[in-house]
Amino acid sequence: MATYAIGDIQGCFDSLLQLLDKINFDSHHDTLWFTGDLVNRGPKSLEVLRFIKSLKNTHVVLGNHDLYLLSLVYTGVNLDPENSLQDVLNAPDKEELCTWLRNRSLLHHDTNLGYTLVHAGFPPQWNLSKAIACAQEVETVLRSKQYKDFLKNMYGNEPSQWNDSLVGWERLRFITNCLTRLRFCDIKGNLELTAKGIITESNSYFPWFRLPNRRSKDLNILFGHWAALQGQTNEPNVYALDTGCVWGRCLTAMRLEDKRRITIDCLKQR
């Protein structure tokens, strides 16, 4: 029995199967954790969704591309006309798959294994209990009759800083941005949501996991979203698992019991 955390797949179904073959995945005994962004950019988002939905022992957290698919299906908002989601949009089981997807979590914490899984990151003000509570706020709305209203109000870069007094869509938008889009923020926790590149020291913004006042420093955090890191954070107990499969680099799994990383080389899908 083993637990593997797997980085962003983004529709690269064949690569996922190759990786599972390499780790000798046993669907009856092993557990898979997914960092989100199951879909988009790669060629086989539909196959990825169907396959992961069929597995019994999984934990999936939602990424920004997964939320984009839900927004596209339920609100018609299309921020990326070159998306590769047409196969999902045309699928006879589209509604079933999207209902399953919007019932996934935004954060998963396992006390026994001692790991916390998220797609992007945490602002410095959040400890574990705050992060779990905030994630549950968004999960509750996504699973309720208000999910379409949430998806219509989800996009935007404001507010940029956490405050316990935030309410309504602004509060839910900030939480969603942290858990699914965050890479950089400043020392006060103001989010910088446009930069995507490698870490630099030339401005006032830092990777969220490098802030000295971060209240989640005691956690073992697994995350995806940031392929430019190439799996390296140089920060204790913070594990980057998006290693750019869809861009032709590799797909990574980390076995949580011993922190061993297993990778396969991927063909560029974009």
Secondary structure, DSSP 8 states (H G I E B T S, - for coil): --EEEE---TT-HHHHHHHHHHTT--TTT-EEEE-S--SSSSS-HHHHHHHHHH-SSEEEB--HHHHHHHHHHHH---S-TT-S-HHHHT-TTHHHHHHHHHTSBSEEEETTTTEEEESS---TT--HHHHHHHHHHHHHHHTSTTHHHHHHH-------S--TT--HHHHHHHHHHHHHH--EE-TT--EE-S--S---SSSS-EEGGG-TT-TTTTS-EEE-S-GGGTT---STTEEE----GGGTSEEEEEETTTTEEEEEE-----
